[in-house]
């Protein structure tokens, strides 16, 4: 049973940067409610970067919320468009993906997106199903729906044109091809990040050209990472991966800067807008941000790992990161990107003179002389991912704090 349109709109618009347009969306929801017919919600995925973090999951969480409202979710894997590559934000053309790369990446995608979406209620389509069957005449007709001037409105193309950087004619087809996906599945709503505005709005243009009801475009904002400044990115090391162990995810959420707490509630959880407003009021009335972040860490970890793993992660966090008996003034080691595990960091321990060699470090571990956050380390712990502010202790007096 679908909820009334106004209540659905409240949930759907939570955290959205822009809706094009809200009046049309309300009309669609009202029509859907009256007929109890679900809307078709579209999300296109570029199969070139399969590692998903909470920043990528922002649109997936919104899809899940609409899925829970009773609507039909369609994920389109851009296996055909992937042969061009999305030129959005690129200073030069992208190398095309092979069919094998697309298949491998898509498999990895499924393992991660279904940690968010209900796999039994999600339809997955590949746009090669229809794009590979277009005749040359149909491709020309598709190209005739827009102008070169319109395509050059895109900042990336415009910048490359002004800087005399090559632009392949085939790249102009990317927004048209992914927009044609909306025509093929007759989508009612398409989601995208704010960096996908041009591509998603092109879907409305093509649907109008083909005499279809135009889809609603919902743009979700980019989520800043743990540094509180740059958008979440694995290359910047400021990310929270959806596949990271529960205790790592929990600890990283506790590192979210205070000024981003409410944004994470809006974009990284499925909490009802009314509950989020209550949390906002608590913060404004002076609630301890750490207590609110503890609630946030529980909610986010539970979404991906369930109640038992979340409880274990919280217990680990509260035990491991109590700072009793650890001096304040201790050396620090900067965890460089790519050096994530304790084993990766051994050379730096040697460089600062904390240990003389790797063999000495291993011997001390075997002798129970090494602790991480006051917990004795075993050899198996060498592959453990080291988090920001964790403290390594060797013997009774040698300490080092890891920072990112």
N, C-alpha and C positions, 0 to 999 in steps of 0.2 A: 504494500500500500504506500504510494507516494505521498510525501508530506505536502502541505499547502505551499503555494508558490513563494509567499513572503518568507516563510521559515527556511525554505531551500535557498533562496537568494542570500539570506543572512550567512548561511554556512558556506555557500559557494564563493561569496565575495570576500570572505575572511582572508586577510593578508594579500589580496590581489593588488597589483600595482595599477592595472587599468583593465576595464571591461569595455569592449566595443561590440554592441553598445548595451547598456544596462536595461534600457526600456525594452529593447527587442528580446533580451534574455528573460525578463519578467513575463513577457507575452508567451514565449516558448514554454516556460515553466508552468504558466497558467493553463495553456492548452494541453500540456503533458499531464497535469494534475486532473483536469476535467475528464480526459479520455483514459487516464491511468496507463498511458503509453510512454515507455522510457525514451529519453533522448539518447542520441548517439554521440559519444564523447571521443574525440580523436587526439592522439598524441603520436607524433612522428619521432622516431629515434634514429639517429645517425650511428651506424654500427662501427664507428671507427675508434671509439674510446670506451671500452666496456667496464672500466672500474668506476663504480658508482659511490659517491659520497653524499652526505646530507644536502649539499648544495644541489646536486643533480636530482635528489629525491623530492625537492620542493614541489615540482609539478606532479610527480607520482603520488605524493600525499594528497594533493588536490583531486587527482583522479580517483584515489581511494575514497575520499569523502563523497564524491558524486556517485561512485559505485555503491557505497553504503546507503545513499539516498534512493537507490533503485534504478539508476541509469546504466546504459550499455557502454562499456569501455572498449575501445578498439585501439590497440597498439599497432602502429605501422612501422615495420622494420624497413628502412630505406636501403634495401639491397641493390636496387637499380640506381637510385640517386647516389648511392655510395660510390658508384663507378665514376662519378664526377667529384663528389666531395663538397660539402657545404662551404661556400666561399665567405660566409659571414665572419667579419673581423679579421680576414686574412690579407696579408700584404702581397701575397702571390698565390698562384694556383696550387691546388693540392693534388698529390698523387692519388690516382684511382686505386680503390681496393680490389683485390682479386676475390673471386667467388668463395675461395677457401677461407680467406681472411674474414669475409662477411659472415660465413657460417660459424666459424670459431667464436667471433665476437658476439654474435647473436646468442649463442648458447650461454656464454658468460653473462650476457644481459639478463636472460631469463632467470638464471640462478639468483640474481640480485633483485630484479624488479618484483619477483613474486614473494620477496620478503616484505613488500609493501602492498601490492595488489593481490586480490583473490584470484588465483589462477583459474578456478572453475568458472568464474564470471567474467573472464577477460578473453576477448577475441584477438588473436595475433594474425596480422596479414603482412605479406611482403609485397612492396609496390611493383616488383617485377611481374606480378600476376597480370597487371593491366598495362604498365608502361612498355614492357617488352613486346606487346602485341600491337602497339600503335603503328599504323602505316605511315609512310613518309608524308602522304597527303594530310593525314591527321596531325602529324607533328607540325607541319606548316600552318594548319588551322590553329593549333595551340599557340604557336609563336605570334600569330596575328592578333591575339587577344590583348596584347600590350605593346608599348613602344619602347625604343631604345632609351628615350629620355626618361621614361618611368623607371626602367631598370637602373639607370645611372643615378637615380635619386639615392640609391643605397650608398652609405658613406664609404664602404670598403671599395666598391667599384669606382666611385667618384675619386677617391684618393689615389687609387692605382692609375686611373686615367690621367689625372693631373700630374702624377709623378712619372708618367711614361712607362709604367710597369705593364708587362703583357697581360691582357685579359683574353682568355680563350672564348670564342663564341659559344662553345658548349657550356661554359659557366653561366651564361645568361639563362640557360634552360633549367638550372637547379630550382629557383623559386617557382617556375612554371610547373615543373614536374611534381614537386611536393604539393603544390596547390591543386594539381589535378587529382591527387589522392583524395582530397575533400569532395571533389565532384564524384569520384568513383564510389565512395562509401556513404555519400550524402550526409556528411557530418553536421550535427546541430551546434556543437561547441568544439573549438580547438584550443588546446593549451600550448603555451610556450613561454620561455623566458623573455625578458625585455630585450634581449639581443636577437630575438627572432621575430620582431614586429613586422618587418617587410614581408617575410615568408608567409606568416600566418594571415596577414591581411590580403595577400594575393589569393588565398583560398576563397575569400569572400568575393573577390573580383571575378574569378572563374565560375563560381557557382551562379552568380548573377548572369554571366554570359550564357550559361547553359540552362537558364530559366529555372534554377533551383532556389529554394529559400536560403538566404545567406546565413552562414555559420556565425556564431558569436565567438569573438576572439577574447580569450582571457590570458593576460600577461602577468606572470609571477615575477617578483623582484629577485635579483641575484642575492644570495646569502653570503655575508661576510664570514671569513674563517676565524680561527682562534686568535689571530693577531688583531682582530677587531677593525681592520682597515681594508685589506684586499679581499676580493671575492674568494670563496673557498676553492682551493686548488691543490691537487696532490703535488704538483711541481713546486709549490711554495711551502709545502709541509704544514699548512694550517687547516688540514681537513679532518673530518670524522667519517671514516668509511663505514658503509652499511654492513660490511662483512668482517669488520674488526671484532676481536673477542669482546664479550660483554664488559669485562673489567676495564679494558682499554677505552671502549666507548663511554662508559660511565665516567671514568677519570677525565676524559677529554671534554665532556659536557660540563664538568665542574670547572673547566678552564675557560669557559665562555666569558668574555668580558661583561661586566655588569650592565653596560649600556645596550647590550644586545639580547638581554634575557627575554624581553617581550617579543622581539622579532623572531627568536628561536621558538617561542611558544606558538606564534602565529604560523610560521612556515615549516617547522620541523615536527609538529605534533598534530593530532586530530582533535584536540580539545575544542569544545563548543565555544563560540564567540562570547557567550555570557560568562562562562567560567574564566576565560582569558581576561575579561574585563574585571572580574573579581580579583584575580591575581595582580593585575595592574594597580587596582585600588590599594591592595595590601602593601605593595612597594611604595606607593605614594604616601602611605600613612607611616612609613618608617620601618617596614619589615626588613629583617636581615637578608640581603641579597643571597648570602650563602644558603640560607634555608630554602629560598625560592629555587635556587639552582639545584639543590638536592632533589626537590620535587620534579624539576625539569629533567634531571639525569635519570630519575626513576621512570618517568613517562617515556622518554625517548628510547632508553635501553629496553624497556618492556615491549615497545612496538616491534623491535627487531629480534629480541631474544626470549621473551616470555617472562613470567613472574619469578620462576625459580632461579634462572640465571641472573635476573636483575637483583634479587635478594643477595645472591652470592657475590655479585659485583659490588653492591653497596657495602657488604660486610668487609670485603677485601679493601675497599677504599678507606673505610673508617679505621681499619687496623693498620694498613700500610702507610697512610699519610698523616698519622698523628706524629707530631714532631718532638715528642718528649725525649729528653736525653740527647738530642742532636744539636750540636753547637750552631749558632746563627752564622758565625763568621768562618765559613769553610770554602775551599776552592770550588770553582765551577767549571764544568766542561760544556761547551756548546755542541749540541747534537746537530751534526751537519745532515743535510738532505741526502738520503741514500744510506746513512749509517744509523739504522734504527734499533738493531738488537744489541744486547750486551757484548756479544762476540765482536760485532762491528766496532765497538768502542774501546776494545782492549789496547790497540795501538796508542790511543790518546791517553789512556791510563799510564802507559809506559813513558810517553813523552813528558808528562808532568811529574814523573818520578814516584807515582803512587805504588807501582810495582816495577820490578827490574825486567821481567820478561813474561811472556804468555805462559810459559811452563810454571813459573812461580805463582802466577795467578791461579792456574788450575790446581796446583798443589794446595794452595790456601783454601780453595773451595772444598777440596777433598777432606781437609782438616777442619771443616766447619768454621773457618776463620773469616768468611766473607758474608756480609748481610746486605740486603737491599730493603730499605725502609724497616730495618730492625728484624727482618725475616731472614733466616739462614738460607743461603743459596746452595743449590745442587748443580751438578754438571749439566743436567737437562735444562736448567734455567738460562744457559748461555744464549739460547735462541729467543729469549723473552724480549718483547718490544719494550724499550725504555721510554718512559713518559717524562714530560716536563716536570721539574722540581723533585724527581725521585732522588733519594740519597743512598749512595753506596758507602759501606763502612768496611774497612779492612783492619782486623785486629781491634784494639780498643781506642786507638787515637787517630787513625787515618780515615778521613771523610772526604767525599766529593759529591757535589750536587750537579745533576744533569739539567741543563736548561735548553729550551728551543727558542 
